[in-house]
Amino acid sequence: MTLSRSLPQCEFPAGYDGSVILERLAQVHDPELDEPVLQLGFVRALQVRDGHVRVELQLPTSWCAINFAYLMAQDIRVALLGVRGIREVSVGLSDHCAAGEIEAAVNSGKSFAEAFPGQGSQGLEALRRIFLRKGFLSRQERLLRELREAGYPPAAVCAMRVGDLSSEPRTMQRYLARRAELGLGSSPADPLIVDADGEPVPAERLEAHYRNVRTVRVAIEANGSFCRAVLAARHVSATAGETDVQP
């Protein structure tokens, strides 16, 4: 994955290998867009000092959904606490309508329900699963597109097992990783193409299934493009404001 265009400002101790931190951050995805928060440019700054990581997260707008913001901040904290030598992780949420509540909850290990009583953690986990399923379908669309372009007929595609495929490695790896997250079978003998419930897709339904997953992929990518554009405009505006400041 190429991240150079969206790497945050990093401050590491002398001699510290920050690549492990960046690799862990690259595994954290926006739940709706199914893209790494690093690649999206949401992580603006990163500091490591005395086993404490501080991460500054900035979303496209100050009113981005509270549950999405919480999920990303929580996932960042959990991911970085798994790095050897890191004892504490603090996530800051720049210019967000619920920054105080989210930061206080995430950085102290509290649940979403504790931070926002009445909204419930069950709803949050259900939302996460909805977007995991959408991401699964989007990743599957890329895989199906490769197979179609390679000339495989529907019957051959639907007869394939996970162990049969020698598709482009990244496409397959991402697809299988999401299958595993959803608890769908991913052993070599399992059917390659299944729906979001893990049921094999028969050949006579493959074309309709492909149209459906393509719609999901296009919608996710459109949302991603919109978020990038809004965030870029926000950064340009902030930079212009800083330029206008008089000493």
Secondary structure, DSSP 4 states (H G I P E B T S, - for coil): ---GGGPPEEE--TT--THHHHHHHTT-EETTTTEEHHHHT-EEEEEEETTEEEEEE--SSTTS-HHHHHHHHHHHHHHHHTSTT--EEEEEETT-TTHHHHHHHHHTT--HHHHSTTT-HHHHHHHHHHHHHHHHHHHHHHHHHHHHHTT--HHHHHH-BGGG----HHHHHHHHHHHHHTT---STTSBS-B-TTSPBPPGGGHHHHHHHHHHHHHHHHHHHHHHHHHHHHHHHHHHHHHHH---
